[in-house]
Amino acid sequence: MPRMGVDTRNRRIQHAVVRLILDRGLGAGAPLPTETELMADLGVSRNSVREALKALQALDIVEIRHGYGTYVGRASLAPLVDGLTFRALALRDGEAGALAEILQVREVLEEGLILRVAEAVTEERLDALDSVLERMEGAVGEEFGELDREFGELLYDSLGSALVPELLGVFREVSRRVSGEIGERGGLAPASEVRVGRYRGVVAALRRRDVEGARRALTGGA
């Protein structure tokens, strides 16, 4: 019971710091008030402030620069990667289920977005996508992962949303980590050839302005 009280207080202080950042309109890289100022503003102890800031740093909401102070973080989605990877591996229903769950979410996101991409993608962008696919042929490991990321960014940045490629990047990195972990255990191998084949089908369908064909190619549907 005492632990629950400490956790609740810590979350309350975290929320108060976030509220302070938002109310003052502080952007990424902006300095936060000092620990002493936060103690006075929030009416809490130094240890409470430090615990809350450490928790927010793990979420990339603040950045603690030892010897310099605390600054507003980038609030990226990177912290999701470790949590989702752990969840997939720890709560899996068999080795195949660990990867399938992550890929399912990723494909649902991509399936919805590809319909909008088809309306905005240009021939120049499609040529650039083909170039990435040529480099993906035969690529393995980190090189394949980097090219997979590049392909996704090229495909979806025509939507003009910074959140879309970052969110898809989270699931792309998680699927890479999970498939790598399973491969090390002698289970499933990363299906890089399957993904390249799907991407080629997507680009070909987009050139024909075949929206439904692009969706089917992306998800491996008939």
RABEL-V383553 format. One line per field, one symbol per residue. ss: DSSP state (a for helix, b for strand, c for the rest). phi: phi as a letter, one per 20 degrees, with the letter a starting at -180 (. if undefined). burial: + if it has 9 or more other C-alpha atoms within 8 Angstrom, else -. A space follows every 10 residues. Layout:
BEGIN
ss->???
phi->???
burial->???
END
This chain:
BEGIN
ss->caaaaaaaaa aaaaaaaaaa aaaccccccc bcccaaaaaa aacccaaaaa aaaaaaaacc cbbbbcccbb bbccccccaa aaaaaaaaaa ccccaaaaaa aaaaaaaaaa aaaaaaaaaa ccaaaaaaaa aaaaaacccc aaaaaaaaaa aaaaaaaaac caaaaaaaaa aaaaaaaaaa aaaacccccc caaaaaaaaa aaaaaaaccc aaaaaaaaac cc
phi->.gffffffff fffgffffff fffemeegnf fegfgfffgf femcffffff ffffffffem eccedgncpd cfeelfeggf ffffffffee dfdnfffgef fffffgffff fffffffged fdffffffff fffffffnfc lfffffffff fffffdfffm dffgffffff ffffffffff ffffenefeg efffffffff fffffffele ffffffffem ff
burial->---------+ +-++-+-+-- +----+-+-- -+--+--++- -----+-+++ +++++++-++ ++++----++ +++++++-+- ++-++-+++- -+--+-+++- +++-+++-++ +-++++++-- +---++-+++ -++-++---- ---++-++++ ++++++++-- ---+++++++ ++++++++++ -++----++- -----+-+++ +++++++--+ +-+++++++- --
END
